[in-house]
Amino acid sequence: MNMNMKMSKRVLTVVLCSLLVQFTAQADSYSSTGQSNEHAPAPASAPQLSPQEIEQLVAPIALYPDALVAQVLAASTYPAEIVEADRWMQSHSNLKGEELAKEVDKQAWDPSVKALAQFPSVLENMDKNLSWTSSLGDAYANQQQDVAQAVQTMRQEARKAGQLNSNEQEKVTAQGSTIVIEPANPDVVYVPAYDPWLVYGAPIVAYPGWYPVPGIFFAGPAISFGFGFGVGLFGGFGWGWHHWGYDWHGRSVIYNHNTYISHSRTIINRNNFSRNNFNRGNFNHGNFNHGNAYHGGGHSSFHAQPGTRSGAFSGFDHGGNTRGFSSRGRSSFGGGSHGGGFHGGGGGRHR
């Protein structure tokens, strides 16, 4: 009896040891596999745009007031919502002032897209030139510092050309090497109308397929101002004019006094794509101070079709036809498609 019990214990011990060895081997294998996946190399980032290519992208908005530049750059990362918002505005053209603001506030768009409802011509321009819009958003998402620098470079060029000075519509000030543009009246915003390919002195090759939208395009090398947009009625909403700004030192869009972070699923920051810091198409939060960051609302559900540029609509023109992005940068004028014949809004005043 004692012999049988001893044999049973020995058998049980052997079995347990065998199971333990097997379990340990499986755990090691699982750990090794998991570690391999965790540290898998991130996909290669797309080639960076040159300074000249980025200057071409920011040329149509570089002379806007700082807060409007911030709204456009943030909204450009949501091209699908830009299209939806512009079509919505067209079908609700009867809404004005506070009534319009209330209805816009109900929409599921990102705050930056809602903010552009204050400037229908700017929103229309982004919709009509959707390829440019998505390329701008892609550049801002992946080369934020370069985009900020390009805006300042273009402002310097416009100032040298005698086109950027303070007037009744806006206040232009230099803070060191940084040029700041603000409305002369904080409650009335004038959107400058100009030809982005001529206003900076040396002509720039137009963005491919550029469509000159009436109201914000003014033929010739000068800048014109139409009627001002009253933004006071939108002030009571969290996405209104006074909630936006640009931090030129930090080179980032500011929303509600915090760094704005886009959560677009359409245009992403490819430079920081990995299993650990990329979630459902959102920007890498590790690039920003978590205690000082606003996470933009809204999620674009549009999925780019095959053949488009990674993470963007930049392969599409307004009609949905695919075409590649090409930029020859700043050069002597004479190449590219240059729109003309459309003038800024009525009552425009030249600088």
C-alpha positions in Angstrom: 0.0 0.0 0.0 2.8 2.4 1.0 4.7 1.3 -2.2 1.6 2.1 -4.4 1.2 5.5 -2.7 4.9 6.4 -3.3 4.6 5.3 -7.0 1.5 7.5 -7.4 3.3 10.5 -5.9 6.3 10.0 -8.2 4.0 9.7 -11.2 2.1 12.8 -10.2 5.4 14.8 -9.6 6.7 13.8 -13.1 3.4 14.8 -14.7 3.3 18.1 -12.9 6.9 18.8 -13.8 6.2 18.0 -17.4 3.2 20.3 -17.5 5.2 23.0 -15.9 8.0 22.7 -18.5 5.4 22.8 -21.3 3.6 25.8 -19.8 6.9 27.7 -19.4 7.9 27.0 -23.0 4.6 28.2 -24.3 4.7 31.3 -22.1 8.2 32.1 -23.4 7.1 31.6 -27.0 4.1 33.8 -26.5 6.2 36.5 -24.8 8.7 36.4 -27.6 6.0 36.7 -30.2 4.3 39.5 -28.4 7.5 41.4 -28.0 8.2 41.0 -31.7 4.9 42.4 -32.6 5.2 45.2 -30.1 8.4 46.4 -31.5 7.6 45.8 -35.1 8.9 48.6 -37.3 6.4 51.3 -38.2 5.4 51.7 -41.8 7.8 54.0 -43.7 6.5 57.6 -43.7 5.7 59.3 -47.0 8.2 61.6 -48.6 8.3 65.0 -47.1 7.1 68.0 -49.2 9.6 70.6 -50.1 9.4 74.1 -48.7 8.3 75.3 -52.2 5.5 72.7 -52.4 4.2 73.7 -49.0 4.4 77.4 -49.9 2.2 76.6 -52.9 -0.3 74.9 -50.6 -0.5 77.8 -48.0 -0.5 80.6 -50.6 -4.3 80.8 -50.8 -4.7 81.3 -47.0 -1.4 82.8 -45.8 -2.8 86.3 -45.8 -5.9 85.5 -43.8 -6.2 86.6 -40.2 -4.4 84.2 -37.8 -7.6 82.7 -36.3 -9.0 82.0 -39.8 -5.7 80.4 -40.8 -6.0 78.2 -37.7 -9.6 77.2 -38.6 -8.7 76.4 -42.2 -5.7 74.2 -41.3 -7.6 72.3 -38.6 -10.7 71.8 -40.9 -8.5 70.7 -43.9 -7.8 67.5 -42.0 -11.6 66.7 -42.3 -12.2 67.0 -46.1 -15.3 64.8 -46.0 -16.9 67.0 -43.4 -15.9 70.1 -45.5 -17.9 68.7 -48.4 -20.9 67.8 -46.2 -20.8 71.2 -44.5 -20.7 73.2 -47.7 -23.5 71.3 -49.3 -25.5 71.7 -46.0 -24.9 75.5 -46.1 -26.1 75.6 -49.7 -29.3 73.8 -48.8 -29.9 76.0 -45.7 -29.1 79.4 -47.3 -32.2 80.9 -45.7 -30.6 80.6 -42.2 -28.8 83.7 -41.0 -27.0 85.0 -37.8 -27.9 83.3 -34.6 -30.4 81.0 -36.2 -27.7 79.7 -38.5 -25.3 79.3 -35.6 -27.8 77.2 -33.6 -28.4 74.8 -36.5 -24.7 74.5 -37.2 -24.0 73.7 -33.6 -26.3 70.7 -33.8 -24.2 69.1 -36.6 -21.7 66.4 -35.8 -18.8 68.2 -37.5 -15.5 69.0 -36.0 -15.4 72.4 -34.3 -13.1 73.8 -37.0 -15.6 72.9 -39.7 -18.4 74.4 -37.8 -16.3 77.6 -37.4 -16.1 77.9 -41.2 -19.8 78.3 -41.4 -19.1 81.9 -40.4 -17.3 82.3 -43.7 -19.3 80.6 -46.5 -17.0 81.6 -49.3 -14.0 80.1 -47.5 -15.9 76.9 -46.9 -17.0 76.9 -50.6 -13.4 77.4 -51.7 -12.3 74.3 -49.7 -15.1 72.3 -51.2 -14.5 73.4 -54.8 -10.8 72.8 -54.4 -11.0 69.6 -52.5 -7.7 68.2 -53.8 -5.9 71.3 -52.5 -7.8 71.1 -49.2 -6.8 67.5 -48.6 -3.2 68.1 -49.6 -3.1 71.1 -47.2 -4.5 68.9 -44.4 -2.0 66.2 -45.2 0.8 68.7 -45.0 -0.4 70.1 -41.8 -0.8 66.7 -40.2 2.6 65.5 -41.2 4.7 68.7 -41.5 3.2 71.1 -39.0 6.3 73.0 -38.3 7.0 73.5 -42.0 3.5 74.7 -42.7 3.7 77.4 -40.1 7.1 78.5 -41.5 5.6 78.6 -45.0 2.8 80.9 -43.9 5.3 83.3 -42.3 7.5 83.1 -45.4 4.6 84.0 -47.7 3.6 86.9 -45.4 7.1 88.2 -45.6 7.0 88.0 -49.4 3.7 89.8 -49.5 5.0 92.5 -47.2 8.1 93.0 -49.4 5.7 93.3 -52.4 3.8 96.1 -50.6 0.6 94.1 -50.3 0.5 93.4 -46.6 -0.1 96.5 -44.4 -2.5 97.5 -41.7 -5.7 99.2 -42.9 -9.4 99.7 -41.9 -10.1 96.0 -42.2 -7.1 94.4 -40.4 -4.1 95.0 -38.2 -0.8 93.7 -39.4 2.0 93.7 -36.8 5.6 92.3 -36.7 6.7 90.5 -33.6 10.4 89.9 -34.4 10.4 87.8 -37.5 6.8 86.8 -37.0 4.0 88.7 -38.8 0.6 88.6 -37.0 -2.7 89.5 -38.8 -5.8 90.3 -36.7 -9.1 92.0 -37.5 -9.1 95.8 -36.9 -12.5 95.3 -35.3 -12.6 92.1 -33.2 -16.2 91.5 -34.0 -16.0 92.0 -37.8 -13.7 89.8 -39.9 -12.7 90.7 -43.5 -11.5 87.9 -45.6 -8.9 89.2 -48.1 -9.7 88.5 -51.7 -6.6 88.0 -53.9 -4.9 85.9 -56.5 -2.7 83.6 -54.5 -0.4 83.0 -57.5 0.4 86.7 -58.1 0.0 88.6 -54.9 3.4 87.6 -53.4 5.5 89.5 -56.0 7.3 86.7 -57.9 4.5 84.6 -59.5 3.8 81.1 -58.1 2.7 78.2 -60.3 -1.0 77.7 -59.5 -2.0 74.5 -57.7 -3.1 72.0 -60.4 -6.8 72.4 -61.3 -7.3 75.4 -59.0 -10.8 76.8 -59.2 -11.1 80.6 -58.4 -14.1 81.0 -56.1 -15.8 84.3 -56.4 -15.7 86.4 -53.3 -12.2 85.4 -52.2 -10.4 85.5 -55.5 -9.4 88.8 -56.9 -7.6 88.9 -60.3 -4.3 90.8 -60.4 -1.5 91.4 -57.9 -3.5 93.5 -55.5 -5.7 92.6 -52.4 -9.3 93.5 -52.2 -11.8 93.5 -49.3 -15.5 92.9 -49.7 -18.1 93.0 -46.9 -17.1 92.1 -43.4 -18.4 89.0 -41.6 -19.9 89.7 -38.2 -18.7 87.0 -35.8 -20.3 88.4 -32.6 -23.5 86.2 -32.9 -21.3 83.1 -33.1 -19.4 84.0 -29.9 -21.8 82.1 -27.6 -20.8 78.8 -29.2 -17.7 76.8 -28.3 -16.4 76.8 -31.8 -16.9 80.5 -32.5 -14.2 83.0 -33.8 -12.7 84.0 -30.4 -12.0 80.4 -29.5 -9.3 80.1 -32.2 -5.7 81.3 -32.6 -2.3 80.4 -33.8 0.8 79.8 -31.7 3.6 80.9 -34.0 6.2 80.1 -31.4 4.9 76.5 -30.9 3.9 76.3 -34.6 0.5 74.9 -33.8 -3.2 75.7 -34.1 -4.8 76.9 -30.8 -8.3 76.1 -29.8 -9.7 77.2 -26.4 -6.2 78.2 -25.4 -4.9 74.7 -25.9 -3.1 72.9 -28.7 -5.6 71.5 -31.2 -5.4 67.9 -32.1 -7.3 66.5 -35.0 -9.0 63.1 -34.7 -9.7 62.7 -38.4 -9.8 59.2 -39.7 -9.2 60.4 -43.2 -5.9 62.3 -42.9 -3.4 61.0 -40.4 0.0 61.7 -39.0 2.0 59.0 -40.8 5.2 60.0 -39.1 4.0 58.5 -35.8 2.1 55.5 -36.9 2.7 52.5 -34.7 0.8 50.0 -32.6 1.6 51.9 -29.5 0.8 55.5 -30.4 -1.7 55.3 -33.2 -5.4 54.7 -32.5 -8.1 54.5 -35.1 -6.5 57.1 -37.3 -5.9 59.7 -34.6 -2.8 61.8 -34.3 -0.1 60.6 -32.0 -0.9 62.1 -28.6 2.7 61.7 -27.6 3.6 64.7 -29.7 1.6 67.1 -27.5 1.4 68.1 -23.9 -1.5 66.1 -22.6 -2.3 68.7 -19.9 -2.5 71.4 -22.6 -4.2 69.7 -25.5 -7.7 69.9 -26.9 -9.0 66.8 -28.6 -11.1 67.9 -31.6 -14.5 66.4 -31.8 -16.1 64.6 -34.8 -14.9 61.7 -36.8 -14.8 61.6 -40.5 -16.2 58.3 -41.8 -15.1 58.8 -45.4 -12.7 56.1 -46.7 -10.5 57.2 -49.5 -10.8 55.1 -52.7 -7.9 53.0 -54.0 -5.4 55.1 -55.9 -5.6 58.1 -53.8 -2.7 59.6 -51.9 -2.1 58.0 -48.5 -4.4 59.3 -45.9 -5.8 62.1 -48.0 -8.3 63.1 -50.7 -5.4 64.7 -52.7 -6.0 62.4 -55.6 -9.5 63.8 -56.2 -10.6 67.0 -57.8 -14.0 68.6 -57.2 -15.8 66.2 -59.6 -14.3 63.1 -58.0 -11.8 62.5 -60.9 -8.5 61.1 -59.8 -5.3 63.0 -60.4 -2.0 63.0 -58.8 -0.6 65.9 -56.8 2.2 67.7 -58.6 3.9 70.9 -57.6 6.6 72.8 -59.3 6.9 75.3 -56.5 7.6 78.9 -57.0 9.0 79.8 -60.4 8.4 82.2 -63.2 4.7 82.3 -64.1 3.6 80.5 -67.1 3.0 76.9 -66.0 0.1 75.2 -64.3 -3.5 76.2 -64.6 -4.2 79.7 -63.6 -7.7 80.7 -62.9 -8.8 84.2 -63.7 -11.8 86.4 -64.5 -13.4 86.2 -61.1 -13.3 89.2 -58.8 -13.7 89.7 -55.0 -17.0 90.5 -53.5 -18.8 93.8 -54.4 -17.7 97.0 -52.8 -14.1 95.8 -52.6 -11.4 98.2 -51.5 -7.9 97.9 -52.8 -4.9 98.3 -50.5 
